[in-house]
Amino acid sequence: MNRDELCSIGTIFVEDEKYVLSRYEEKERDLYFKAWNETFENSLVQNDENFKRKSWEDVMTDRNKLQLKVIDKGTKEYVGEVVLMKLDMVMPELGIQLLRKYQGQGIGTRIMKLFVNQLKSIMKVESFSVRIRSDNYASQRMFEKMGIVKIGEEEKEHAQLMYELMMTMGKEKFEKAIGKDFESTQVYTICYKLYGL
């Protein structure tokens, strides 16, 4: 199953009494970059126009990824987005990105449950994968409420290598040598599996 079979451009994928999840339209590029700018704030990619252009092109053309905007029905405001990637895999990958002002209120859990329930009613899929940065505690808590099961870690070896290097060099010398603080080198990705709700 590909993205266009799940939902065509501009079409509502699923909604409840409070939120609407639908495909981005070509004219909504600026809307998409609201969440982008918060996610990549103070990052080199935030102002990388080539990367931004490619990212937006993927939203519109990548048939192996379904990216949906989330709109509050009452206020008509953009809340963020949900995404289903790797549609051709046995275990497609879920993601969510909310604007800061909507975080920590249970909105993400509600939206993700709505999204997953709709996906499971359409697709023949046993489970979904979820990849979360080790320092993204809010997303970890949200998905834990939904019953995710930890299945592994990626890039932890890199974090361990950086730790050992810092211990050898000393923190101050290490941070000066690599140009960033030690804590930023300790981030890795935690992999989870979500069976159902």
RADAHU-V786912 format. One record per residue. N is the residue number from 1. OMEGA is omega in whole degrees, -180 to 180 (999 if undefined). NEAR is the number of other ideal C-beta (glycine too) atoms within 12 Angstrom. Layout:
# RADAHU-V786912
n={N;N}
omega={OMEGA;OMEGA}
near={NEAR;NEAR}
This chain:
# RADAHU-V786912
n={1;2;3;4;5;6;7;8;9;10;11;12;13;14;15;16;17;18;19;20;21;22;23;24;25;26;27;28;29;30;31;32;33;34;35;36;37;38;39;40;41;42;43;44;45;46;47;48;49;50;51;52;53;54;55;56;57;58;59;60;61;62;63;64;65;66;67;68;69;70;71;72;73;74;75;76;77;78;79;80;81;82;83;84;85;86;87;88;89;90;91;92;93;94;95;96;97;98;99;100;101;102;103;104;105;106;107;108;109;110;111;112;113;114;115;116;117;118;119;120;121;122;123;124;125;126;127;128;129;130;131;132;133;134;135;136;137;138;139;140;141;142;143;144;145;146;147;148;149;150;151;152;153;154;155;156;157;158;159;160;161;162;163;164;165;166;167;168;169;170;171;172;173;174;175;176;177;178;179;180;181;182;183;184;185;186;187;188;189;190;191;192;193;194;195;196;197}
omega={178;-176;-176;175;179;-175;178;-177;177;-177;175;178;179;176;169;-177;-175;-172;176;175;-178;-180;174;172;-177;-177;-174;180;-179;177;179;-176;172;179;178;-176;177;-179;-175;178;-179;178;180;-178;-178;-178;178;-174;178;179;179;-180;180;179;179;177;178;178;-175;-171;-176;-177;-180;-178;177;180;-176;173;177;-179;174;-175;-178;-176;-176;-179;175;-177;-177;-179;170;-178;171;-177;177;-178;-179;-179;177;-178;-180;-175;179;173;178;179;179;172;-175;-175;178;-178;175;-178;-178;-178;-179;179;-180;-178;-179;177;178;-179;-178;179;178;178;-178;178;-177;-173;173;-178;-179;-176;179;173;178;178;-176;176;-177;179;179;-174;-180;179;178;-180;-179;-179;176;177;-179;175;178;179;180;-180;178;180;177;175;179;178;178;179;179;178;179;178;-180;178;178;180;180;-174;-169;-172;-176;-180;179;-178;178;-178;-176;175;174;-178;-176;-176;-178;179;-176;180;176;-178;176;-178;-178;173;177;-176;-177;-177;999}
near={20;19;33;18;16;31;31;19;24;17;21;21;37;30;22;22;10;21;37;30;40;30;32;41;21;16;13;24;19;17;28;34;29;28;34;31;22;23;27;19;16;12;16;12;19;17;15;14;12;12;18;24;18;15;29;25;18;22;32;26;19;23;23;22;32;43;42;46;44;43;32;26;17;12;14;13;21;30;36;37;41;43;39;43;26;25;29;20;19;15;25;35;30;43;36;43;35;35;30;19;17;30;25;16;18;18;28;35;29;30;40;40;29;31;43;35;22;29;35;23;16;21;27;11;28;16;27;40;31;39;33;33;24;25;17;25;16;24;32;23;17;32;34;20;18;32;21;30;20;20;20;17;20;19;20;20;14;19;25;16;18;28;21;16;21;26;14;13;18;13;20;12;14;25;19;14;17;18;10;19;16;25;16;21;28;24;24;25;26;29;27;32;26;38;20;18;23}
